[in-house]
Amino acid sequence: MACHDACTAAAAVSAVSRRGMVAGLASSTAVLSAGLSAIRRAHAATAVSADDEGFMRLAIEEARHGDFPFGAVIVRDGQVVARGRNLGRTNGDPTAHGEMVAIRRCLADRGSAALRGSTLYTSGEPCAMCMGAILWSRIGRLVFAASVHELAAKIDQIMITSGEIAAKAPFVPITITGGVLADEAMQLFGR
Ligand SMILES: [Zn+2]
C-alpha cells in the first residue's frame, strides 16, 4: 500500500454543545490526552457545523435499524453519498460495521475518489479496524457521536480512540469531531 504523502497530521478534535456537552467534553478529553502530539501539529480544530447534527441524525437512524446499534453516513459536497449500518449478523460478517458497510457501498457505487476528502458521520467512535479503513480511504473528516469510552459501558470495545490511531498515521490528514448527539446515540442501547 502506497503511503508517500508528505502531509502533516491533523488529528484535530473539538467538543460539542447542547445536550451532548458533558459527554462530548468527556470523550474529547480522553482523545486529547491520547493524541496530544498530533493535536499540537494539527490544523485549526473544526467546529461543529450547522449540518453536523442533521447528518448525525441520519447516521443514528441507520444505527436504529442495525444488527447492533451502529450506523454511518458519508457526505460529500453537502450530499449523502453512502449509508451503512451494522450487518454483522445479517451478513455473517464480523467486519460489517456501519462504517465499513458505508465505505464499501461508496466504493462500489462511486469509486475511491469519492471517499477522498469526504466526511464520515458515525453514531459510535470508529474501532481500530474502521479507523484504519477511514485513514486508508483518505476520508478528510470524521464526526462521531458516542466515544469508545462511553460505548464500552454498553458493549465490547477495542479500547483505543480514533485520535490515538490518527496520531500514529501522520501521513494522513484528518480532522476529528467527537460527541455530536452522543446522548441520542447512547439511548439506542437502552432499547
Ligand atoms: Zn468498526
Residues whose N, C-alpha, C, O or C-beta is under 5 A from the ligand:
A	BS01	ZN	H97 P126 C127 C130
